[in-house]
Structure formats: C-alpha cells, structure tokens
Amino acid sequence: MKKKIQFSLVYRDMWQSSGKFQPRKDQLERIAPAIIDMGCFSRVETNGGAFEQVNLLAGENPNAAVRAFCKPFNEVGIKTHMLDRGLNALRMYPVPDDVRQLQYKVKHAQGVDIPRIFCGLNDVRNIIPSIKWALEAGMTPQATLCITNSPVHTVEYYSNIADQLIAAGAPEICLKDMAGIGQPAMLGKLTKAIKTKHPDVIIQYHGHSGPGLSMASILEVCNNGADVIDTAIEPLSWGKVHPDIISVQSMLKHEGFDVPEINMNAYMRARSLTQEFIDEWLGYFINPANRLMSSLLLGCGLPGGMMGSMMADLAGIHRSINSILRSKGEKEYSTDDMLVKLFDEVAYVWPRVGYPPLVTPFSQYVKNIALMNLLTMAQGKGRFVMMDDSMWGMILGKSGKIPGTIDPELVELAKKQGREFTDADPHTLIPNALEDFKKEMKANNWDFGQDDEELFELAMHPEQYRDYKSGVAKKRFLADLQKAKDAKLGSKLSPEELAAFKHAKADAIVAPVAGQVYYEFSGEGECAPCLEPFIGQTYKENDTYCYIQAPWGQIVPIKAALGGKLVEVGAKQGAKVRKGDTLGWIERDAK
C-alpha cells in the first residue's frame, strides 16, 4: 500500500467560491458534529480571508463564530486552518505590521491551528514576516505557492520560493491552485522537487474544479509525495468550487493509497444541513453559474473564489455596453458574448501587467482592468484609461515584485501620469496603526474583547466593524436579503401578484392626515432625517412606525397597528403623502 493521505474540508472556501456570505454561528455549530462524524477529515478550514468581513457585513460577530466553529474540532484533535493573505492579512488591501502580528495571537487564542499564508505575487517578503509571527504565537505556519500557468511560472521558479519559505521556518507548504489551471504534470514535478529536497515538509494541495483538471492534479501530487488534499462536499462541490471528498477518496483508494473511510450517514447529514443553509438564506446570494465547470477558465486563469463578484460586475458593464451598442444601432451582446469577451480581454491584459498569479487581490485588479477596457473600447477611448490606484499599485510594485515584465505601453503611460515604480519591501510602506484603533475603542467605550479580538476586528476591517457596531450593517443586510427574496419571487409572479402575496397577511399603515413623512422625530418640535425602516424590521403593538408633519406644522405619530414584521415601505423619508395613502405594510405576528 502507498503512503497515507489526509483530507481537509475547506468549508469556508466552499461558500466563498459559491456566493457572498458565510453561514451564521448557529449554523456552523450545527454542522460541526456531522463533519466530525464523517471520520475522514484530519483538517477543516474554519475561517480566514473574506470570512470575517462578510460576517460583519451580515451584522454578525465573526469572533463568536470562529470560536464556536473551532471548538468542537479542537476537542477531537482535528486541526483547523484559515486563509491568510500575507500583506493583506484578511482583507483586500495592505495591513500594518502591528495589526498583522496581533492577528496570530488572536487566532491562536480562538482555536485556529494553521494559517495558510500566501502572497498573490509569490513575493517572499510578504510571507516571511507572517511565518515568524505565527511561530511566535504558537501556530503552525503553512507557506503557500500560488499556482498559475505562464512562461515564468516554472518548477524551478516555485522550487526556489519554497526553499526560501522553508528556510524561514515554514514546516508546511500549500500548493494553492486557486483557478484550477495548474497543469497536472507540472504540479507533480513541483511536488517531487520539494519533497526530494525537504522530505519532512508537509505538502497540502488546494485545487478548484473550474476547468476540470483538479482530479488529475490530485493524482499527480499524491503520486509524487503530497500529504494532505483539500476537498468539498455536496451540494457545494465541483463547479467553481473543489472536488467532492467521495470521488477523491475513491480515486486514491483504488490507486493504492492509505485513505480513511467515509461515514456516509454523517456525509448525508452534513449535505442536508448545507442545503438547508442554502435554502434558508445563503442561496439568495449564490450565482447559479458558480455551480458549473467551464473549460473557458483555462484561457483566462480566473480563480473560482471570485466568480460570484465577477458575474455581478460583468452584468453592470454588460448593460452599459449594450446601451452604447443600441445608440449606434449595432447588435447587442448576449451574456455568453460578454463572458467570452471578458475572458479574452483578461488573457490580453495578464501578460502585459507581468503575469501576476490571479488570486486575491490581483485577480480582481486584472479582471477590473479587463472590464474597464471593454467599456472604454466600446466608448471609443481605447484600453488602460480607467485604472484606479489599486490597479496601478500592483503594476508599480507597491504590493510586491511582479514576476514578469510590464508592457512598455504601461511603463510609458505611468511616466506620463507621473507615477513611479518601486522595488521597496511592501510592508515598510505601511505605518503601524494599532494605537490609533485603541484610542477609537476607548473613545467609544468599546470593549477590546477576549484576547483583544474586538480590537483586532476594528483594526482589520474598520469600515465594516463600525457599521456592525452601529447596527447599520444588520439593517442593510436584512434589506438586501428581502430584495433578493422579492426578486426570486418576483421572477415567478406579476407585479400585481407579488403585491398581493406580500399584503395577504399584512396590515396597511394608512396616513390619517396629509403631510411629509419622517422616520425620526427629535422631540423638540423638529423632524430629523434618518435611515428609512428596513424590510424585516419588527414592531410591537402601538410602536411608532413614522411621523407625519402636517402642513400647519403639527407632528402626528403613526402607530404600527398590532405590530409584526415590515414587508413593504410605502413612503420614503421626506415623501409628501395625502390622507389615506399607504405608508407601509406590516405582517402580523403569528398567534
């Protein structure tokens, strides 16, 4: 029998590669026992890049979710791991050193064992400091090679990087095939090269299914010494996500490897719970196209994890370009036309910006340049005329060393715009910031949290954390969720049928007088602007729903009838209404 192969369930990335949000704390707590009972996983990805940010956007505390999800795995000896974007840590833009260092202290205390540390450019200067900080915090740093397929990304290129990361103290290496375009033969040779030189180093392979090479790649890396394979489970396996554990286990078992058996009853429970989470609310933010594989991804190399955002961005540009085509009397593009044009444009842009591996955030930058090029070319303005500072930062070297050569056209354009290239160590360009965030926490009387985890959240995701603390994030999320539900329902019903459905069990809140609508009243004779109520907001009997300022100045409070859940807002903030107009619909509580 061949060597033992371990499996990891990338539960965080399963969701990120499918849609926008992650499961709630209570959902993660429910599924953890089923994952454990499957008996085949030695590792589980519990959090990391995007996980915390989208939890905040949903109005939830990510620290509570991480601790709750890690705890049952810690108790049974299943290792937990997280995705760490190196210089960018858990977000899309650079993070100061003092905040990055705090991250490992916090994550270790929360029960995370392994940070998977990567740099989208494979610049070791962005990874080595994190290896040191992770080791100091008692974690096991897993240094990462972002795999892509280009003339500069050879076995020798990657082996040299692995040597430097291992010398810096990394006991593990991850081959992060984020787009699934790594060629199986090359991945096998790379695995063998690393294992031959560093036989004690653990190698973990992470490959997305996208263009369909992942199963062949798994077989190649295992036959050349890999130790751990990332997998997924239904209903979020395959597509733009990862191969399913059942298929991977079967393939490797028949190849002669020592692999654990799968408790299928537990698999079906985990599968059923994941589908339940999709049906309850997460599915409203999953693009159906992300469930499909596509060979077209081989040409552009875009990663599975960004397909959701890409399709949303493409829709906006698609509408704008078709509007231009209509004005010219030309044939409009179908969705497929636009997708092929985007992939072709990414393939054009990528070598000209130096072949950065297409992983966060550089996949987004390259994709955004391509999208803007499509728009500006349709407008007759040519390419590279709508690039922001983030896109230029990648090209100029502010995020790290570009592996290839920048096209002379872009070098000349940078000079014309007064932009300078740099070879400075990226993290030295960012001043420390933790003391300022501590002052903000104290000024707001916010608790630093257990093991400084709340301070860390503010420092890592300032805008999202402030919105979370104010309650704005929750209101915005519930409104977005209701819109998504209405859109799904509305696709099946006429506007009249949709209105009838929403109003069937609801009470109309009617204006008793004419006047101007306000949703906040200072109590001193003045009405104040504020956020409008959000769909899903609940009221108790006789709660005030809004105020109407009559033409003669009287302030009339409008009650929420018998209370319940708001299903429709009938009048916006500041709207002028007549007596008898409907101000909103509130669905009565079930008795």
C-alpha positions in Angstrom: 0.0 0.0 0.0 1.2 3.5 -0.8 1.6 6.3 1.8 -1.2 7.7 4.0 -3.1 10.7 2.6 -5.1 13.0 4.8 -8.1 15.1 3.8 -9.2 18.6 4.7 -12.7 20.0 4.3 -12.5 23.6 3.1 -15.9 24.6 4.4 -15.1 28.4 4.3 -13.9 28.3 0.7 -16.8 26.2 -0.4 -19.1 29.1 0.4 -16.8 31.9 -0.8 -16.4 30.1 -4.2 -20.2 29.9 -4.4 -21.6 33.2 -3.2 -21.2 36.2 -1.0 -21.9 35.2 2.6 -20.8 32.6 5.1 -23.1 30.5 7.5 -24.1 32.0 10.8 -22.6 31.0 14.1 -25.6 28.8 15.0 -25.4 27.0 11.6 -21.6 26.3 12.0 -22.3 24.9 15.4 -24.9 22.6 14.0 -22.8 21.2 11.2 -19.5 20.7 13.0 -20.6 17.4 14.7 -21.7 16.0 11.3 -18.3 16.9 9.8 -16.5 15.2 12.7 -18.7 12.1 12.5 -17.7 11.7 8.8 -14.5 10.4 10.2 -12.4 11.2 7.1 -11.1 14.7 7.8 -7.9 15.4 9.7 -8.3 19.2 9.0 -11.1 21.7 8.5 -10.9 25.2 7.1 -12.8 27.3 9.7 -12.2 30.9 8.8 -9.8 33.3 7.1 -9.9 35.7 4.1 -13.4 37.1 3.5 -15.0 35.0 6.3 -14.8 37.8 8.9 -15.6 40.6 6.6 -18.8 39.1 5.3 -19.8 38.1 8.8 -19.6 41.8 9.7 -21.5 42.8 6.6 -24.3 40.5 7.7 -24.3 42.2 11.1 -22.8 39.2 12.9 -19.8 39.0 15.2 -17.1 36.9 13.4 -15.1 36.3 16.6 -18.0 34.4 18.2 -18.5 32.4 15.0 -14.8 31.4 14.8 -14.6 30.3 18.4 -17.8 28.3 18.2 -16.8 26.6 15.0 -13.2 25.8 16.1 -14.1 24.4 19.5 -15.6 21.0 18.6 -12.7 20.3 16.2 -10.1 21.3 18.8 -11.7 18.9 21.2 -11.4 15.9 19.0 -7.9 16.7 17.6 -9.0 17.8 14.1 -6.7 20.6 13.0 -8.3 23.9 12.0 -6.8 26.2 9.4 -7.5 29.7 8.0 -6.7 31.6 4.8 -4.2 34.5 5.4 -3.4 36.9 2.5 0.0 37.8 3.8 0.5 41.6 3.3 -3.3 41.9 3.1 -4.0 39.5 6.0 -7.8 39.1 5.9 -8.8 41.9 3.6 -8.2 43.2 0.1 -5.6 45.9 0.8 -2.3 46.1 2.8 -2.4 45.8 6.6 0.1 47.4 9.0 2.7 45.1 10.7 1.3 45.6 14.2 -2.2 44.6 13.1 -0.8 41.6 11.2 1.2 40.5 14.2 -1.9 40.8 16.5 -3.8 38.5 14.1 -1.8 35.4 15.1 -2.2 36.0 18.8 -6.0 36.4 18.4 -6.4 33.4 16.0 -4.4 31.1 18.1 -6.5 32.0 21.2 -9.7 31.4 19.2 -8.6 27.8 18.3 -7.1 28.2 14.9 -4.0 25.9 14.4 -2.7 26.7 10.9 -2.6 30.0 9.0 -2.2 29.4 5.2 -0.1 32.4 4.3 0.1 33.5 0.7 1.1 36.4 -1.4 -0.7 36.9 -4.7 2.6 37.7 -6.3 4.6 34.9 -4.5 6.8 37.6 -3.1 8.5 36.0 -0.1 8.9 39.5 1.6 5.1 39.4 2.1 5.1 35.9 3.6 8.2 35.6 5.8 7.2 38.1 8.5 3.9 36.2 8.9 5.8 32.9 9.3 7.8 34.5 12.2 4.7 36.0 13.9 2.7 32.8 13.5 5.5 30.7 15.1 5.8 33.2 18.0 2.1 32.9 18.6 2.3 29.1 18.8 0.7 28.4 15.4 1.9 26.2 12.5 2.5 28.5 9.5 1.7 26.9 6.2 3.6 28.9 3.5 1.8 29.0 0.1 2.7 28.9 -3.5 0.1 30.5 -5.7 -0.1 28.2 -8.8 -0.7 29.5 -12.3 0.3 28.6 -15.8 2.6 31.1 -17.6 6.0 31.2 -19.2 7.6 32.5 -16.0 5.9 30.1 -13.5 8.1 27.1 -13.9 9.0 24.3 -11.5 12.4 26.0 -10.9 10.6 29.3 -10.1 8.3 27.7 -7.5 11.0 25.4 -6.0 13.3 28.4 -5.3 10.4 30.2 -3.5 9.7 27.1 -1.5 13.3 26.8 -0.4 13.2 30.4 0.9 10.0 29.9 2.8 11.1 26.6 4.4 14.4 28.3 5.4 12.3 31.0 7.1 10.7 28.4 9.3 7.7 27.1 7.4 7.1 23.4 8.3 4.3 23.1 5.6 3.8 24.2 2.0 0.5 24.6 0.3 0.2 24.4 -3.5 -2.7 26.8 -4.0 -4.2 26.1 -7.4 -6.8 28.8 -7.0 -8.1 28.7 -10.6 -7.5 25.0 -11.2 -5.4 25.8 -14.2 -2.2 24.3 -12.8 -1.1 21.6 -15.2 -1.1 18.1 -13.5 2.3 17.2 -14.9 4.0 20.4 -13.6 2.3 20.1 -10.2 3.6 16.5 -9.9 7.1 17.6 -10.8 7.0 20.5 -8.3 5.7 18.3 -5.5 8.6 15.8 -6.2 11.2 18.6 -6.3 10.1 20.0 -2.9 9.8 16.6 -1.2 13.2 15.4 -2.6 14.9 18.4 -1.0 12.7 18.7 2.1 11.3 15.2 2.9 9.9 16.2 6.3 7.9 19.2 5.0 4.1 18.6 4.8 2.6 19.5 1.3 -1.1 20.3 1.1 -2.8 20.7 -2.3 -5.7 23.0 -2.8 -7.3 22.9 -6.3 -10.5 24.3 -7.6 -12.6 22.3 -10.1 -13.3 25.1 -12.5 -11.8 24.0 -15.8 -11.7 20.3 -14.9 -8.0 19.4 -14.2 -8.3 19.1 -10.5 -8.7 15.3 -10.2 -5.8 14.6 -12.5 -3.7 17.2 -10.4 -4.7 15.5 -7.2 -3.5 12.1 -8.5 -0.2 13.6 -9.7 0.7 15.4 -6.5 -0.2 12.3 -4.4 1.9 10.1 -6.5 4.8 12.5 -6.0 4.6 12.9 -2.2 1.8 15.2 -1.2 0.4 14.6 2.3 -3.0 16.5 2.5 -5.7 17.2 -0.1 -8.4 19.9 0.2 -11.9 18.6 -0.7 -15.5 19.7 -0.5 -18.9 18.1 0.0 -22.2 18.3 -1.8 -24.2 20.5 -2.6 -21.2 22.9 -2.9 -18.6 20.6 -4.5 -17.5 20.7 -8.2 -18.5 23.7 -10.3 -16.1 26.6 -9.4 -15.5 25.0 -6.0 -13.5 21.9 -5.2 -13.7 18.1 -5.9 -16.0 16.1 -3.7 -14.5 14.0 -0.9 -16.3 10.9 -2.1 -14.7 11.0 -5.6 -11.2 11.9 -4.3 -11.3 9.2 -1.6 -12.4 6.6 -4.1 -9.8 7.5 -6.7 -6.9 7.5 -4.2 -8.1 4.3 -2.6 -8.1 2.5 -5.9 -4.7 3.9 -6.6 -3.4 2.1 -3.6 -3.1 4.9 -1.1 -3.9 4.6 2.6 -7.0 6.8 3.0 -9.7 7.0 5.7 -13.2 5.6 5.1 -16.2 8.0 5.0 -19.2 7.6 7.3 -21.9 8.1 4.6 -24.7 8.7 7.1 -22.7 11.6 8.5 -21.9 12.8 5.0 -25.6 12.9 4.2 -26.4 14.8 7.4 -23.7 17.4 6.5 -25.0 17.5 2.9 -28.6 18.0 4.1 -27.6 20.8 6.6 -25.6 22.6 3.9 -28.6 22.5 1.6 -30.8 23.8 4.5 -28.5 26.8 4.9 -28.7 27.4 1.2 -32.5 27.2 1.2 -32.8 29.4 4.3 -30.9 32.4 3.1 -27.4 31.8 1.7 -28.7 30.6 -1.6 -30.1 34.0 -2.4 -26.5 35.2 -2.8 -25.2 32.3 -4.9 -25.0 32.8 -8.6 -26.2 29.6 -10.4 -23.3 29.9 -12.8 -20.9 29.2 -10.0 -22.3 25.6 -9.8 -21.0 24.9 -13.3 -17.5 24.0 -14.6 -16.1 25.7 -17.6 -13.1 24.9 -19.8 -13.0 28.6 -20.8 -11.3 29.3 -17.4 -8.1 27.6 -18.8 -7.5 30.6 -21.1 -8.1 33.4 -18.6 -7.0 31.7 -15.4 -9.5 33.5 -13.1 -10.0 31.8 -9.8 -13.1 30.0 -8.5 -13.3 32.2 -5.4 -14.1 35.4 -7.3 -16.7 34.1 -9.8 -19.6 35.5 -7.8 -18.3 39.0 -7.7 -17.1 38.8 -11.3 -20.6 37.8 -12.7 -22.2 40.7 -10.7 -19.6 43.2 -12.1 -20.0 41.8 -15.6 -23.7 42.4 -15.5 -23.3 46.1 -14.9 -20.7 46.5 -17.7 -22.9 44.4 -20.0 -25.8 46.8 -19.6 -23.6 49.8 -20.2 -22.0 48.3 -23.4 -25.4 47.2 -24.8 -26.7 50.7 -24.2 -23.8 52.1 -26.3 -24.4 49.5 -29.0 -28.2 50.3 -29.1 -27.3 54.0 -29.5 -25.2 53.1 -32.5 -27.8 50.8 -34.0 -25.5 47.8 -33.6 -26.3 44.3 -32.4 -26.2 43.9 -28.6 -24.1 41.2 -26.9 -25.6 38.2 -25.1 -24.3 37.2 -21.7 -22.2 34.5 -23.4 -20.8 37.0 -25.8 -19.7 39.2 -22.9 -18.2 36.4 -20.9 -16.1 35.3 -23.8 -15.0 38.9 -24.4 -14.1 39.3 -20.8 -12.0 36.1 -20.7 -10.3 37.1 -24.0 -9.5 40.6 -22.5 -8.1 39.1 -19.3 -5.9 36.9 -21.5 -4.7 40.1 -23.3 -4.2 42.1 -20.1 -2.5 39.5 -18.0 0.9 39.2 -19.7 1.1 43.0 -20.2 0.8 43.5 -16.4 3.6 40.9 -15.8 1.7 37.7 -15.2 0.7 38.2 -11.5 -0.9 35.0 -10.3 -4.6 35.5 -10.5 -5.6 35.3 -6.8 -7.0 37.9 -4.4 -6.5 40.8 -4.8 -4.6 40.6 -8.1 -7.3 38.5 -9.8 -9.7 41.3 -9.0 -7.3 44.0 -10.3 -6.7 42.2 -13.6 -10.3 41.4 -14.0 -11.3 45.1 -13.3 -8.7 46.4 -15.8 -10.2 44.0 -18.4 -13.8 45.1 -17.6 -12.9 48.8 -17.8 -11.1 48.1 -21.1 -14.2 46.5 -22.6 -16.2 49.6 -21.6 -13.8 52.2 -22.8 -13.2 50.4 -26.0 -16.9 50.4 -26.6 -16.8 54.1 -25.9 -14.0 54.5 -28.5 -11.4 55.6 -25.9 -9.1 52.6 -26.1 -7.5 50.5 -23.3 -6.0 51.3 -19.9 -7.7 54.7 -19.5 -9.8 53.8 -16.4 -7.4 52.3 -13.8 -7.5 53.3 -10.1 -4.7 53.5 -7.6 -5.1 49.8 -6.6 -4.6 48.6 -10.1 -1.6 50.9 -10.6 -0.2 49.9 -7.2 0.1 46.3 -8.5 1.8 47.4 -11.7 4.2 49.8 -10.0 5.4 47.2 -7.5 3.8 48.6 -4.4 2.3 45.3 -3.4 5.4 43.3 -4.3 7.6 42.2 -7.2 5.7 41.4 -10.4 7.0 38.0 -11.7 7.1 39.0 -15.3 7.8 42.2 -17.3 5.4 45.2 -17.5 4.5 46.1 -21.1 6.3 49.2 -22.5 2.9 50.8 -23.2 2.1 50.8 -19.5 5.5 51.9 -18.5 5.2 54.9 -20.8 1.6 55.6 -19.5 2.9 55.6 -15.9 5.6 58.2 -16.8 3.0 60.4 -18.5 0.8 60.3 -15.4 3.8 61.0 -13.0 3.7 57.5 -11.4 6.9 55.9 -10.1 7.9 52.2 -10.0 9.3 50.9 -6.7 11.2 47.8 -5.5 10.8 48.7 -1.8 9.8 46.0 0.6 5.9 46.5 0.6 5.3 46.2 4.3 7.8 49.0 5.0 5.5 51.4 3.2 2.7 51.0 5.7 2.8 52.8 9.1 1.7 51.0 12.2 -1.9 51.8 13.2 -2.9 49.8 16.3 -2.5 52.7 18.8 -5.0 54.8 16.8 -7.5 52.0 16.9 -7.1 51.6 20.6 -7.9 55.2 21.1 -11.0 54.8 19.0 -12.1 51.8 21.0 -11.6 53.8 24.3 -13.4 56.9 22.9 -16.4 54.8 22.0 -16.3 52.8 25.3 -16.0 49.6 23.2 -14.6 46.6 24.9 -11.3 45.2 23.4 -12.8 41.8 23.7 -11.4 38.4 24.8 -7.7 38.3 23.8 -8.1 41.7 22.1 -10.3 40.1 19.4 -12.6 43.1 19.1 -9.7 45.5 18.8 -8.4 43.2 16.0 -11.7 43.3 14.1 -11.8 47.1 14.2 -8.2 47.3 13.0 -8.6 44.7 10.3 -12.0 45.8 9.0 -12.5 49.4 10.1 -15.5 50.4 8.0 -17.3 47.1 8.3 -16.8 46.9 12.1 -18.1 50.4 12.6 -21.2 49.6 10.6 -21.6 46.4 12.6 -21.4 48.2 15.9 -23.9 50.9 14.9 -26.4 48.4 13.6 -26.3 49.8 10.1 -24.8 46.6 8.7 -27.6 44.4 10.0 -30.3 46.8 8.6 -28.6 46.9 5.2 -28.1 43.1 5.1 -31.8 42.4 6.0 -32.9 44.9 3.3 -30.6 43.2 0.8 -31.9 39.8 1.8 -35.5 40.9 1.4 -34.7 42.4 -2.0 -33.1 39.1 -3.1 -36.2 37.1 -1.9 -38.5 39.5 -3.6 -36.5 39.3 -6.8 -36.7 35.5 -6.7 -40.4 35.6 -6.0 -41.0 38.4 -8.5 -39.5 36.3 -11.3 -42.4 34.0 -10.9 -45.2 36.5 -10.3 -46.5 39.6 -12.0 -46.2 42.9 -10.0 -49.8 42.6 -9.0 -49.5 39.1 -7.8 -46.3 39.9 -5.9 -48.0 42.8 -4.2 -51.0 40.7 -3.3 -48.7 38.0 -1.9 -46.8 40.4 0.3 -50.0 42.1 1.5 -52.1 39.0 2.1 -51.3 38.6 5.8 -50.2 42.3 6.4 -51.9 45.4 7.8 -51.7 48.6 5.8 -50.4 51.6 7.8 -52.5 54.5 6.4 -51.8 58.2 6.7 -54.5 59.8 8.8 -53.6 63.3 7.5 -51.7 64.8 4.6 -48.1 66.0 5.1 -44.5 65.0 5.0 -43.2 61.6 6.2 -40.3 61.3 8.7 -39.0 58.2 10.4 -37.3 60.1 13.3 -38.5 62.9 15.5 -36.2 64.8 17.9 -39.0 65.5 20.4 -38.2 69.2 20.3 -40.6 70.2 17.6 -38.3 69.2 14.7 -38.2 66.2 12.4 -34.8 64.8 11.6 -33.6 62.8 8.6 -32.5 59.2 9.3 -32.3 55.8 7.8 -35.6 54.5 6.4 -37.0 51.4 8.1 -35.7 48.2 6.6 -37.7 45.3 5.3 -37.9 42.7 8.0 -37.8 45.2 10.8 -40.2 44.2 13.7 -42.6 46.4 15.7 -44.5 45.8 18.9 -48.2 46.7 19.2 -48.5 50.5 19.3 -44.8 51.2 18.4 -44.4 54.3 16.3 -43.8 53.5 12.7 -43.2 57.0 11.5 -44.3 60.7 11.9 -46.2 63.0 9.5 -45.6 66.7 9.7 -48.9 68.3 8.6 -49.0 71.5 6.5 -49.8 73.5 9.6 -46.8 72.2 11.5 -48.4 69.5 13.7 -46.4 66.4 14.3 -48.6 63.3 14.1 -47.1 59.9 15.3 -48.2 57.0 13.2 -48.6 53.7 15.1 -47.6 50.2 13.8 -51.1 48.8 14.4 -50.9 45.4 16.0 -47.2 45.0 15.4 -45.3 42.5 13.4 -42.7 42.4 10.6 -42.4 45.2 7.9 -42.8 43.7 4.5 -43.0 46.8 2.4 -42.2 50.5 2.8 -44.9 52.7 1.2 -43.4 56.1 1.6 -39.8 57.2 1.6 -38.1 59.6 4.1 -39.3 63.1 3.3 -42.1 62.0 0.9 -45.3 64.1 0.8 -48.4 62.0 1.2 -52.2 62.5 1.1 -54.7 61.4 3.7 -55.4 57.8 3.1 -52.1 56.9 1.4 -50.4 53.7 2.5 -47.2 54.3 4.4 -46.2 50.6 4.8 -47.4 47.1 5.2 -46.7 45.1 8.5 -47.3 41.4 8.6 -49.0 40.4 11.8 -47.2 38.1 14.2 -48.5 34.5 14.1 -50.6 33.7 17.1 
